[in-house]
Amino acid sequence: MPRQYLNPRNIQFILHEVLEISSLSNFAYYQDHSKETFDMVLEAAKQLADKHLLPYLTEMDRKPPQYENGEIHVHPKIKELMKLYGEGGWISASSTYEEGGQQLPLVVGNMVGFIFGAANYSASIFPFLTTGAANLIRNFGSEELKKQYIPKMYEGQWQGTMALTEPQAGSSLSDVQTTATPTEKDYYLVKGQKVFISAGDHTGLDNVVHLMLARIKDAPAGVKGISLFVVPKKRLENGQLVSNDVTTAGMFHKMGYKGAPIAHLIMGEKEECRAYLVGEPHKGLSYMFQMMNEARLGVGMSAVSIASAAYYASLEYANERPQGRPLSSKNPALPQVNIIEHPDVRRMLLFQKAVIEGSFALLAQCSLYADLERVSEGEDKEKYFLLLDLLTPIAKSYPSEMSVLTTSAAIQCLGGYGYLEDYAPEQFFRDTRIHPIHEGTTGIQGLDLLGRKITMHNGKALTLLIDEMRKTIVSVPHWSDLRIRKHEFAEAIQHLHAVTIHLTDLIKENKPEVFLADATLYLDYFSIVTIAWIWLTQGLVAEKALLNTELSEDDKNFYQGKILTVHYFFEYELPKIQALHHRLVSNDRLTINMKSEYLN
Ligand SMILES: Cc1cc2nc3c(=O)[nH]c(=O)nc-3n(C[C@H](O)[C@H](O)[C@H](O)COP(=O)(O)OP(=O)(O)OC[C@H]3O[C@@H](n4cnc5c(N)ncnc54)[C@H](O)[C@@H]3O)c2cc1C
């Protein structure tokens, strides 16, 4: 088990020095909050994570849930944890005072998610899913549904889930076939099956509340015919919980994040599965997407959290493992040096640091946009909404994809020991592999970015983002060591803009297939430029902080580390856009023309 799994100093830096989140308290909605209250929340989260999550990290991996007699038995700690999450107000933290919450900004809520995820990702998803499901009822459900379900969910007594996926409807949710037949009562009768439902059943809690997509009988085909329902595992009848005809047909065995089960559910085998409509008929997917956008930031944050734990495990090891001698001295009579002295090991560490702290800062910034959108009006509201909407596919997929590479780099730092179960990085590598898959695969995020977000409102979101990026460029002082980076970054934006124009022109030329064929590569390109921006911003704040002559040695090292990592990102990561550029401006139809038979 790693001794350190995150850097509290970096959380402070991003929240208070870069984003200055205490200014949120200027808005009436957040007026009771301050730097002190935010820090208290984060400190309490860290204490809970240290005491109740981290100690079970390995055990939950080695003793995964068991499926027996139609039930999924999870680690006994989950029951206690959900009680702690409920009593501590962690599940309801973002909701309003009237709803029993703390009106905590998402930017702080997502930090809490980061802390819990870094300590033990499997154990962190139970409350995360419950918050998401309860918030859907809160935002779109009837008063009756709110009264019946939300308190139990916020208290951690009932589990919440998102039940979308079916065997034939994964990425393509328009193909959902689960049907809901209206009755003369206040409920529908549901029939169908769902697969891969996280925490979809477990004996840790009394009940499971599924927020489920289904098609009302005779509804139009496609996305416009999908509605959202509350489908409880057990429903209340005369004050008693009775079975609601939701059968757990099995549990899937996964490669990682084994402490949390994913269930195969069958509804309506006895024609008695009652479902309660949330909001209006046929609007289910749009409701679900509102929550999914928040969940996508959550997935990005979970990926960074696991990557962070792997990074600190590998850093600790690199500082303690003697092996080999410096490049400049091969004298075998000299003692070995710790591997952190080897430039290649430092490169692997810097790679992790650059990706993790860059992704973390982007996610914090996106979360802040969500908070600002909530409390702003008029043009500002639209601006934050558009920026968040545009950046969400990046904030989900870049950390997710890159965490697979960074956790792999963490393993590599440990050499042969990294491949062993005795060391933590191999678990982190397995645990994080889910992130490019769930909540919309990377391929789907690419299509979302290029096919929808770039073109929406006549490209207004992209214009706004480029404006924000240019503001950073203008703010680089003439004395800054980052001046050279400013020019490189300005050039990268120009290239991104040119590639975007090139690709969107293909729509006018009526070549939609060519336009979207390499959408994932466009997503990669956009992500790298975005993270370069985020790093430049961090570097400028660090440079300014270093002007203070009374800094402690630790602070000086921290800020110097930030500046060096800006240079690392610009030297090692940003140049990758050149190869992507080459590919994206080529109009050949290589992947389109490739015949399936050629792949045999
Ligand atoms: C551990 C785990 C937890 C999960 N938790 C939940 C949950 O709680 N609730 C829930 O509802 N679901 C959950 N899922 C399901 C998950 O969201 C889906 O697996 C995911 O959306 C992909 O769907 P699929 O598996 O059917 O793959 P497919 O959709 O078949 O995709 C296979 C591949 O084809 C690509 N592809 C598909 N369509 C296109 C396209 N149009 N264009 C380009 N490429 C395409 C994909 O990018 C992917 O690479 C979970 C899955 C796992 C493994």
The ligand as an SDF file (V2000), in Angstrom:
LIG
                    3D

 53 58  0  0  0  0  0  0  0  0999 V2000
  -16.7820   -1.8720  -15.3590 C   0  0  0  0  0  0  0  0  0  0  0  0
  -17.9160   -1.3080  -16.1170 C   0  0  0  0  0  0  0  0  0  0  0  0
  -18.8470   -0.5070  -15.4600 C   0  0  0  0  0  0  0  0  0  0  0  0
  -19.9590   -0.0150  -16.1490 C   0  0  0  0  0  0  0  0  0  0  0  0
  -20.9330    0.6630  -15.4670 N   0  0  0  0  0  0  0  0  0  0  0  0
  -22.0910    0.9900  -16.1110 C   0  0  0  0  0  0  0  0  0  0  0  0
  -23.2020    1.5310  -15.3940 C   0  0  0  0  0  0  0  0  0  0  0  0
  -23.1400    1.7480  -14.1790 O   0  0  0  0  0  0  0  0  0  0  0  0
  -24.3420    1.8020  -16.0780 N   0  0  0  0  0  0  0  0  0  0  0  0
  -24.4610    1.5750  -17.4040 C   0  0  0  0  0  0  0  0  0  0  0  0
  -25.5210    1.8260  -17.9560 O   0  0  0  0  0  0  0  0  0  0  0  0
  -23.4230    1.0550  -18.1220 N   0  0  0  0  0  0  0  0  0  0  0  0
  -22.2550    0.7580  -17.5050 C   0  0  0  0  0  0  0  0  0  0  0  0
  -21.2100    0.2160  -18.2020 N   0  0  0  0  0  0  0  0  0  0  0  0
  -21.3470    0.0340  -19.6440 C   0  0  0  0  0  0  0  0  0  0  0  0
  -20.4760    1.0000  -20.4300 C   0  0  0  0  0  0  0  0  0  0  0  0
  -20.9750    2.3080  -20.3420 O   0  0  0  0  0  0  0  0  0  0  0  0
  -20.3990    0.4500  -21.8650 C   0  0  0  0  0  0  0  0  0  0  0  0
  -19.6020   -0.7220  -21.8170 O   0  0  0  0  0  0  0  0  0  0  0  0
  -19.8360    1.4540  -22.8450 C   0  0  0  0  0  0  0  0  0  0  0  0
  -20.7170    2.5330  -23.0280 O   0  0  0  0  0  0  0  0  0  0  0  0
  -19.5150    0.8250  -24.1970 C   0  0  0  0  0  0  0  0  0  0  0  0
  -20.5730    0.0640  -24.6730 O   0  0  0  0  0  0  0  0  0  0  0  0
  -20.3100   -1.4320  -25.1790 P   0  0  0  0  0  0  0  0  0  0  0  0
  -19.5830   -2.1400  -24.1150 O   0  0  0  0  0  0  0  0  0  0  0  0
  -21.5760   -1.9930  -25.6510 O   0  0  0  0  0  0  0  0  0  0  0  0
  -19.2900   -1.2470  -26.3930 O   0  0  0  0  0  0  0  0  0  0  0  0
  -19.6840   -0.8730  -27.8990 P   0  0  0  0  0  0  0  0  0  0  0  0
  -20.6550    0.2420  -27.9060 O   0  0  0  0  0  0  0  0  0  0  0  0
  -20.0180   -2.1150  -28.6220 O   0  0  0  0  0  0  0  0  0  0  0  0
  -18.2950   -0.3290  -28.4390 O   0  0  0  0  0  0  0  0  0  0  0  0
  -17.2180   -1.1730  -28.8460 C   0  0  0  0  0  0  0  0  0  0  0  0
  -16.1660   -0.3160  -29.5550 C   0  0  0  0  0  0  0  0  0  0  0  0
  -16.7400    0.2500  -30.7400 O   0  0  0  0  0  0  0  0  0  0  0  0
  -16.6190    1.6620  -30.7100 C   0  0  0  0  0  0  0  0  0  0  0  0
  -17.8440    2.2590  -31.2690 N   0  0  0  0  0  0  0  0  0  0  0  0
  -19.1300    1.9400  -30.9760 C   0  0  0  0  0  0  0  0  0  0  0  0
  -19.9630    2.7080  -31.6990 N   0  0  0  0  0  0  0  0  0  0  0  0
  -19.2000    3.5450  -32.4410 C   0  0  0  0  0  0  0  0  0  0  0  0
  -19.4730    4.5840  -33.3680 C   0  0  0  0  0  0  0  0  0  0  0  0
  -20.7220    4.9370  -33.6660 N   0  0  0  0  0  0  0  0  0  0  0  0
  -18.4300    5.2150  -33.9290 N   0  0  0  0  0  0  0  0  0  0  0  0
  -17.1470    4.9070  -33.6290 C   0  0  0  0  0  0  0  0  0  0  0  0
  -16.8330    3.9280  -32.7470 N   0  0  0  0  0  0  0  0  0  0  0  0
  -17.8480    3.2600  -32.1540 C   0  0  0  0  0  0  0  0  0  0  0  0
  -16.4710    2.0460  -29.2390 C   0  0  0  0  0  0  0  0  0  0  0  0
  -15.7740    3.2790  -29.1030 O   0  0  0  0  0  0  0  0  0  0  0  0
  -15.6820    0.8590  -28.7120 C   0  0  0  0  0  0  0  0  0  0  0  0
  -14.3080    1.0650  -28.9400 O   0  0  0  0  0  0  0  0  0  0  0  0
  -20.0960   -0.2720  -17.5310 C   0  0  0  0  0  0  0  0  0  0  0  0
  -19.1290   -1.0380  -18.1930 C   0  0  0  0  0  0  0  0  0  0  0  0
  -18.0770   -1.5760  -17.5010 C   0  0  0  0  0  0  0  0  0  0  0  0
  -17.0990   -2.4490  -18.2290 C   0  0  0  0  0  0  0  0  0  0  0  0
  1  2  1  0
  2  3  1  0
  2 52  2  0
  3  4  2  0
  4  5  1  0
  4 50  1  0
  5  6  2  0
  6  7  1  0
  6 13  1  0
  7  8  2  0
  7  9  1  0
  9 10  1  0
 10 11  2  0
 10 12  1  0
 12 13  2  0
 13 14  1  0
 14 15  1  0
 14 50  1  0
 15 16  1  0
 16 17  1  0
 16 18  1  0
 18 19  1  0
 18 20  1  0
 20 21  1  0
 20 22  1  0
 22 23  1  0
 23 24  1  0
 24 25  2  0
 24 26  1  0
 24 27  1  0
 27 28  1  0
 28 29  2  0
 28 30  1  0
 28 31  1  0
 31 32  1  0
 32 33  1  0
 33 34  1  0
 33 48  1  0
 34 35  1  0
 35 36  1  0
 35 46  1  0
 36 37  1  0
 36 45  1  0
 37 38  2  0
 38 39  1  0
 39 40  1  0
 39 45  2  0
 40 41  1  0
 40 42  2  0
 42 43  1  0
 43 44  2  0
 44 45  1  0
 46 47  1  0
 46 48  1  0
 48 49  1  0
 50 51  2  0
 51 52  1  0
 52 53  1  0
M  END
$$$$
